[in-house]
Amino acid sequence: MPRISLAAPPAAGQVPSPRPMSRAHARRFIEALATANPNAETELTYTDPFTLLVSVVLSAQATDASVNKATVGLFAEAPDPQAMAGLGEEGIARHIRSIGLWRAKARNVAALSARLVAEHGGQVPSDRDSLEALPGVGRKTANVVMNVAFGESTMAVDTHIFRIGNRTGLAPGGTPRAVEDQLVARIPADMLRPAHHWLILHGRYVCKARRPECWRCAAAAWCRYPDKQGEPAGKA
Ligand code: SF4
């Protein structure tokens, strides 16, 4: 499934955002996704905070499957920041040339690994400021690492979550940060951490960009999208 970088606001001509969902309906919406997919988790392959961080950095504008394929060899050769820094930009690039933006990603992974060794004792820090100070790490990547590796209730807004937030009325906003703030405000605190995974997987496989598959959506009763799609003819 394609995994794309943070999306721009909906293009002209798209169905406009519906009215915002109430908090009560937001809870029901998330509960429906949870019931449909209770064991949702990241599809990236990782073994510890460092391999997760590198995988997330590599995943911008690349599929999780393509990242997982590349990191088999990369992590076998360099499983920790010391080894990764030693491998260097060229050595990292050898493993990731099949992934989009590989030059910049190789440079960032080499630099962030060296920074982890020099400033963090070879460990991935768990706080936002330190994570976002690392080369190639922005708010979205920091949110994923804090959520998945350190159990924080953060919400990383990728293209799928940005689309769902606006399309359904769950969290309307013109920027990823605005959607993130709406989600944090509306989703009950006890559901926020797993909601990140429920929403991403829902966007990848059901509430798709071109044509949402509303006819098989577990959360349709709570969704405010005014142009819900019926099942295509011949699929019954
Ligand atoms: S009903 Fe359709 S638009 Fe609404 S969340 Fe489900 S798939 Fe997405």
Residues whose N, C-alpha, C, O or C-beta is under 5 A from the ligand:
A	BS01	SF4	T168 V206 C207 P212 E213 C214 C217 A219 A220 C223 Y225
